[in-house]
């Protein structure tokens, strides 16, 4: 089959399951950028899980005698304005950022995916109402919507997760709906309807598994966006609050020391950059590996 005539990513692959997964792993391994992103992501997960082992001490405990110390053998990344180890705060910050990213994606998936399935499968007035509400949410840029929501709900980790998660919901609704519109016309769906299968079972057993590919890709990309949004809110002072070691909040408090102690802002910024980059590289690799239109 030529590349132009192969099914799109929202349709089920024609290969047997075993061959399909083998092909996926081969394509993913050959994507050097995706492998690099995956390795970098595993490093962040490793730091998040083993933070108490990698850094022994309290990352929030101040020591003004050591304030704004440059990188040294004792403190490889230096100290901040309160004498706290930047290395320890960056390591513990990985735990906070990944926790926020997982929570945000959970909110987007639990609300956006069911609404997208219902909208695309049933159509009619239900589809109209859901899509108009989605249009209203998409009228705001994602970060501005999260900013407005967290301003209403208040600061803190939980409200940050809820606010950013709500801003992700319309993306999942539109993505899932577009795929459902394609999958619901397949022969096996029509056969299930003719056999008297209930709509709920058709959605769960026949449609949802065949829209998981774009959902998986969007999840990887969305986690990078969630970390970036959380850092932006923390930088503005309305996200995760000090002394919690969150990268955006660390950047916000380091603004006053950019010239006399640039290391205070440099290393949290690098941590944010590499975390977002790892999710984006992995997401692009998953898209290429899972899309049957891309050849090995």
MODANOR-V740644 format. One record per residue. PSI is psi in radians with two decimals (none if undefined). Layout:
PSI / PSI
This chain:
2.34 / 2.87 / -0.55 / -0.43 / 0.06 / 2.68 / 2.69 / 3.09 / -0.35 / -0.05 / 2.66 / 2.47 / 2.67 / -0.20 / 2.67 / 2.74 / -0.78 / -0.79 / -0.61 / -0.77 / -0.64 / -0.75 / -0.67 / -0.84 / -0.66 / -0.81 / -0.67 / -0.71 / -0.56 / -0.18 / 1.74 / -0.66 / -0.73 / -0.69 / -0.75 / -0.74 / -0.70 / -0.72 / -0.76 / -0.70 / -0.71 / -0.60 / -0.72 / -0.74 / -0.71 / -0.78 / -0.69 / -0.72 / -0.60 / 0.46 / -0.78 / -0.43 / -0.71 / -0.55 / 1.92 / 1.97 / 3.10 / 1.98 / -0.21 / -0.04 / 2.12 / 2.73 / 1.51 / -0.37 / -0.55 / 0.34 / 2.36 / 0.59 / 2.38 / 2.93 / 2.39 / -3.13 / -0.63 / -0.76 / 1.64 / -0.50 / 0.11 / -2.97 / 2.84 / -2.91 / -0.28 / 0.18 / 0.23 / 2.52 / 2.14 / -0.62 / -0.84 / -0.68 / -0.59 / -0.71 / -0.84 / -0.49 / -0.52 / -0.66 / -0.78 / -0.79 / -0.75 / -0.63 / -0.75 / -0.78 / -0.76 / -0.74 / -0.72 / -0.81 / -0.61 / -0.75 / -0.80 / -0.72 / -0.80 / -0.48 / -0.79 / -0.73 / -0.87 / -0.71 / -0.67 / -0.70 / -0.81 / -0.76 / -0.80 / -0.55 / -0.76 / -0.58 / -2.73 / -2.51 / -0.61 / -0.81 / -0.73 / -0.81 / -0.77 / -0.74 / -0.59 / -0.68 / -0.66 / -0.73 / -0.70 / -0.69 / -0.65 / -0.20 / -0.38 / 2.36 / 2.55 / -0.78 / -0.66 / -0.64 / -0.78 / -0.67 / -0.75 / -0.72 / -0.76 / -0.47 / -0.56 / -0.77 / -0.54 / 2.96 / 2.96 / 2.86 / -0.82 / -0.82 / -0.55 / -0.77 / -0.79 / -0.78 / -0.84 / -0.65 / -0.72 / -0.65 / -0.35 / -0.35 / -0.84 / -0.51 / -0.75 / -0.63 / -0.87 / -0.74 / -0.86 / -0.72 / -0.77 / -0.63 / -0.66 / -0.66 / -0.53 / -0.82 / -0.58 / -0.26 / -0.02 / 2.73 / -0.69 / -0.50 / -0.74 / -0.65 / -0.69 / -0.68 / -0.76 / -0.51 / -0.03 / 0.27 / 2.40 / 2.68 / -0.68 / -0.71 / -0.63 / -0.74 / -0.77 / -0.66 / -0.47 / -0.60 / -0.87 / -0.79 / -0.47 / 0.05 / 0.19 / -0.45 / -0.98 / -0.54 / -0.73 / -0.78 / -0.81 / -0.58 / -0.77 / -0.81 / -0.65 / -0.53 / -0.66 / -0.74 / -0.68 / -0.74 / -0.72 / -0.75 / -0.77 / -0.69 / -0.67 / -0.74 / -0.69 / -0.65 / -0.65 / -0.15 / 0.19 / 0.25 / -2.25 / 2.32 / 2.56 / 2.67 / 0.24 / 2.24 / 1.46 / 2.39 / -0.75 / -0.74 / -0.62 / -0.70 / -0.71 / -0.72 / -0.27 / -0.04 / -0.59 / -0.12 / 0.41 / -0.54 / -0.68 / -0.30 / 1.22 / -0.36 / -0.40 / -0.61 / -0.42 / -0.86 / -0.69 / -0.63 / -0.72 / -0.69 / -0.75 / -0.80 / -0.84 / -0.61 / -0.82 / -0.70 / -0.72 / -0.74 / -0.67 / -0.75 / -0.77 / -0.69 / -0.75 / -0.68 / -0.70 / -0.70 / -0.81 / -0.63 / -0.56 / -0.34 / 2.04 / -0.22 / -0.29 / 2.20 / 2.78 / none
